[in-house]
Amino acid sequence: MIDIEARKRGDMEMERVKELLDKQNIDWEQRGEGTPIVQFDNGSGDCWVFPSQTYDGKLCVRYSRKVLVETADEALMACGVA
């Protein structure tokens, strides 16, 4: 069942993402039709924010960054695997 109020909150938060980026003078792009994706570079990687298609009212965040490491242990730690 679709929670229309939760979807509206999610849409409002997507607009707030853009406002907050503007306040910090971070350039961003909006891509996609229907489900907008806000994409920006935070200086150390690429970020994507978009409404969840599974959970009404939630935002999905995808972030990638490049780091240089010397060991396999460091590589896994950089990926969030301890």
NORBEL-V430178 format. One record per backbone hydrogen bond with DSSP energy under -1.0 kcal/mol. NH is the residue of the N-H (numbers start at 1). CO is the residue of the C=O. E is the energy in kcal/mol with one decimal. If there is no record, write none. Layout:
nh=NH co=CO e=E
nh=NH co=CO e=E
This chain:
nh=7 co=3 e=-2.3
nh=8 co=4 e=-2.2
nh=9 co=5 e=-2.2
nh=10 co=6 e=-2.3
nh=11 co=7 e=-2.4
nh=12 co=8 e=-2.4
nh=13 co=9 e=-2.3
nh=14 co=10 e=-1.9
nh=15 co=11 e=-1.9
nh=16 co=12 e=-2.0
nh=17 co=13 e=-2.2
nh=18 co=14 e=-1.5
nh=19 co=15 e=-2.0
nh=20 co=16 e=-2.9
nh=21 co=17 e=-2.2
nh=22 co=18 e=-2.4
nh=23 co=19 e=-2.3
nh=24 co=20 e=-1.3
nh=25 co=22 e=-1.7
nh=26 co=21 e=-2.7
nh=29 co=39 e=-2.5
nh=31 co=37 e=-3.0
nh=35 co=33 e=-1.8
nh=37 co=31 e=-2.8
nh=38 co=49 e=-2.8
nh=39 co=29 e=-3.0
nh=40 co=47 e=-2.1
nh=42 co=45 e=-2.1
nh=46 co=64 e=-1.5
nh=47 co=40 e=-3.1
nh=48 co=62 e=-2.7
nh=49 co=38 e=-2.3
nh=50 co=60 e=-2.1
nh=52 co=58 e=-2.9
nh=58 co=55 e=-1.8
nh=60 co=50 e=-3.7
nh=62 co=48 e=-2.7
nh=64 co=46 e=-2.6
nh=75 co=71 e=-2.0
nh=76 co=72 e=-2.3
nh=77 co=73 e=-2.2
nh=78 co=74 e=-2.4
nh=80 co=77 e=-1.6
nh=81 co=76 e=-2.9
